Amino acid sequence: MDGRGPVVDFHTYLGRTAYGDHAQTAEQLIGSMEDCRIDAAVVAPLLDVPGPDGEAHERLLEATSAYPGRLIPFARLDPRYGEAALRELEARLDDGFKGLLFNPVTTCSLCYHRGVLPLMSIAEKADVPVLIITGNHYVGLPEQVGFLASALPDLKIVVGHMGTAAHAVRAVAVAEQHDQVYLETSLQQSPYRLQLAISRLGVERVLFGSAAPYSHQRPERTKVEVADLTSEQKSHLLGWNAARLLDLDVKGGTP
């Protein structure tokens, strides 16, 4: 635990991509977390399920079981598989998975499409967050997340990459309009965007993330450390917000 409180990386992956250009084991991630003083990390597979790796969720469960309290599993699902995807999400929530990661690019699906809403509705009813990967100019726009937020007003939504640099200001605007929308910081090039988000939204809806292995936890954490924020703001961003959203049992109480 950091001197100011827990540090939780809200966006990491385990496994290997289809082309093998990115890969990460649980041991490698834990090693990085030790080096960067990170207490816990949300982890999802690098491939969608169902798909070419039908055992991805099972291996994720084994990895997170080996590091209880440190690796927090999120399901990653492709809604084009219909009922099979819905059954898989329900089964994994029963296994203790804490949320859902949805990538509109790899699933070729808009997050607010009627074919995707049944998957999102399961997450809403289970009261678990959905991390949506944003930044793509066609299917990963902040406004599309806003459409989903309007359709399912009780769904907790985390905007992955905070829209990326191209769409960050608009991601903040969408979060201003929807109280259930959070912003996750990975791949944002500038700490000034973190400051902008907190100045507009307040301290409790911005979450530290790295997207490792696509990025590395060290520069992503450094970006938070050098931002012109108070110690209290940094402690919320680095961990307390995630702990509250995920209902984590964190020693030391709440700030």
ABEGO torsion letter per residue (X at the ends): XBAAEBBBBABBBBEBBAAGABBBBAAAAAAAAAAAGBABBBBBBABBOBEABAAAAAAAAAAAAABBGABBBBBBBBAAAEAAAAAAAAAAAAAGBAEBBBBAAAAGBBAABAAAAAAAAAAAAAGBBBBBBBGBAAAABAAAAAAAAAABAABBBBBBGGGEAAAAAAAAAAAAABAABBBBABGBABAAAAAAAAAAAEAAABBBBAGOAABBAAAAAAAAAABBBBAAAAAAAAAAAAAAAAGBBBBGEBX
